[in-house]
Amino acid sequence: MLSESQEKNKNLNLPNLLALFRILLAPLMLWFLIDRSNSFFIGWHTSWLDYFAGLIFVIASVTDFFDGFIARSWNQMTVLGSILDPLADKMLVLAGFIGLLVLDRASAFAVFLILSREFFITGLRVVAVSEGRDVSSTMAGKIK
């Protein structure tokens, strides 16, 4: 049995830190997508802001790949990681869709359906974890 400090250190591993980094990237991406009035951006061509948001999405996607790869290869999978990873994914998807919705580049109904599904699945995962079930991703789930 691990002591409390050992358990905390186990959770502070690289894959979990990458997932936390992705969680922080989501609001930054949303900010680049929707905050066109900020004085910091005055004089910037709007498409540059979209490119930055896209770059943030790409960076987050790459870290998503690496956090899972590192967790599996270095045997650093944790219960916290099994919660943080899908949470980071949901936040990134949520931020992207909200940004596209605000910019009138996505259908509100489609965004509602996609986000409803995402939150429903997340709720099921939380219930499963609370019952002690393994909620690690499978290849079939990644391909969806």
N, C-alpha and C positions, 0 to 999 in steps of 0.2 A: 504494500500500500504506500502511495506517495504522500509525503507531508504536504501541508498547504502551500508552502513556499515552492516545493518542487512542482506541484500541480500548476501554480501560476507561471513558473518558468517554462514549463512544457507548453503552455498556451502562448507564450511570447516567442513563437518561432517565426521563421521567415515566411512560410505560407500564410500564416494569420496576419502578419504585418502587411503583406502584399494585399490581402483582402481588405484590411483597414484603409490602405492607401487608395484602393478602388472606391471605397465608400466616400472618401474625401474628394475624389475626382468627380463624382456625380454632380454635386452642387456647382462645382467649378464649370463643368461642361454646360450645365443649365444656364449659368450666369453669362457665359459667352454667347449662348443662343438667344437669350431674351433681353438682356440689359443693353439696349442700344442708346440709351439717353445718358449714360454715365460719362462724365467729363473726361475720364481716362481714354474713352474711345472716340471722342470728337475728332473728326478728320480721318478716321479709319474708314476704309471702304467696308461696307457691311459684309461682303463675301469673305473678307479676312477673318472676321469673327466666326463665321460658319466653318472656315478651315481650321481655326484653333479648336473649336468644339469637336470637329471631326478627328483632329489629331489626339485630343484628350480621349475620345472614344477608342481610338486605335491603341493608345498606350494602355488604357484600362483593359482592353481585350487581350493584349499580349500578357499583361500581368495575371489575368485570369488563367491563361494557359499555364504560365510558369508556376503559379501558386499550387495548382493541382498536380502538376508534374513533380515539383519539388516535394510536396507532401507525400506522394506515393513513393517516389524513388528513395527519399531519405527517411521513410517511415515516420513522418511527422504529422500524421493525421490525428486530429483531435475532435472532440465533440464541439468545441467552440468553433473550429474551422468548418465543420459541417453545417454550422448555422451562419457564420460570417460570409462564407463563399456565396451561397445563394442569395443572402441579403444584399451583398454588394452587387450581384448581378441584377437583382430586382431594382435596386436604387438607380443603377445606370440606365436600365431600360425605362424606368419611370421618368428620370430626368430627360432622357432623349425624347420620349413621347410627349411630355409636357411642353418641352421646347418646340417641337414640331407643331403641336396643337396651338400654342400661343402665336406662332408665326403663320398659322393657317396653312400648314403644309401636310396636315393629316386630318382624317375624318374623326370627329369626336366619338362617333359610335364605334369605329374600329379601335380607337385608343381605349375606350371603355371596356370593350370585349377582351382585348389583350391583357390589360391591367387587371381586370376582374379574375381572369384565369391565373395570372401570376400570383395574386394575393391569395386566391383559394389554395393553390398548391403550397404556398409558403405556410399557410395556416395548417394544412395537413402535415407538413414537415415538423412544425412546432409541436403539434399533438403527438406525433410519432416519437420525437425525441423525448418528450416528457414521459412517455411510456417506456422509455429505454430501448427503443428500436433503432436500428442502424439506418440512417438516411443518407448515406454516402451516394454520390452520383454513380450512375452506370453509363456505359457507352451509349445505350439506347436513349437515355435521357439527354445526353449531350448532343446527339444527332437531331433530336426533335426539331 
